[in-house]
């Protein structure tokens, strides 16, 4: 009898321990595992999605898992709608097709999606609960400033690119397209909008969107397409907001380097806008067909003294044009030759053909030498300087090396 009376007491005690332990354990936010069958549906229906591309054997991925889960838990309390913010993950060993689709080159990679569209800028910040949660909060901030008066346009910052929308109704399909575009390009342009009576003077023949370039005396450009066509509207806005020649900084250097294509870069003094304008003009005139094959960049000579020293230059020598192939750096002979038709383009073509690399190692090609002239053997080209801005092996497991050019 005593034995039978003890057993229920023990069972009750054991149940009480389990219940208390369960109440005290943290409830992790739901991390959605993505595969080929659900990825499109989940991402297309998510306002903002942060996706962790990982591998179980990667120690950096292992370290991130509990942080990512806790950050998801924090954000879920603030945004309880499961479609508003999604934390998801992809096991890249199990789903290599998805990893290839999104060009994953390192573990872990945290990519941001909006309504199914992958954002160009991934999360590269501190791997902490606070930092990741703050990043998501920033992504949820409304990117469009609503104007209460058209007089606000007189105070617009003309040192930044701006896109202004004039709409009859905030609930219209036109504005929904505008808002979607603004969310994607929030880091590249300032977006503003006016509605109803306030916007009426600018709505001559319906809703209207204009682009205000940088500079006080630069004329506005009007969007002439259909605002119900997202692809057309986004392509137009991206062309205006993302310049052909971008500035490289220490903040975006890792992102630009990871794009994996060589740099054609102008080093110039900060106040030397004339040289920058000439470079921008010639890139647009000679090299538009090379877009996507090489990154057109400009850099502050004073901030990037070290790369200049690599090519035996100083800020006093600026403006200087060079190519960084991520293996070597090659200097454009004379900035004054920039406007010579075809000169800059040939410099880039010589990179692609391997001629720059050959000539630095073995001297000029025979076809470029004067008959009877003794061939000089050139020294080795300086090593890449911007490669040092690439994702670090102290933060990521890197998956590939670059070809030599």
Secondary structure, DSSP 8 states (H G I E B T S, - for coil): -HHHHHHHHHHHHHHHHHHHHHHHS------EE--TTTHHHHHHT-SEEEEEEE-TT-HHHHHHHHHHHHHHHHHHHH---TTTEEEEEEETTT-HHHHHHTT--EESEEEEEETTEE-SS-B-S--SHHHHHHHHHHHTS--EEE-S-GGGGGG--TTS-EEEEEES-TTSHHHHHHHHHHHHTTTTSEEEEEEHHHHGGG-SSS-EEEEE-SSTT---EE--S-TT-HHHHHHHHHHHHS-SSEE--TTTHHHHHHT-S-EEEEEE-TT-HHHHHHHHHHHHHH-GGGBTTBEEEEEETTTTHHHHHHTT--GGG-SEEEEE-SSBEEE-S-GGGTTSTTHHHHHHHHHHHTHHHHHHHH-S-GGGS-TT----------B-SGGGGS--TTT-EE-------
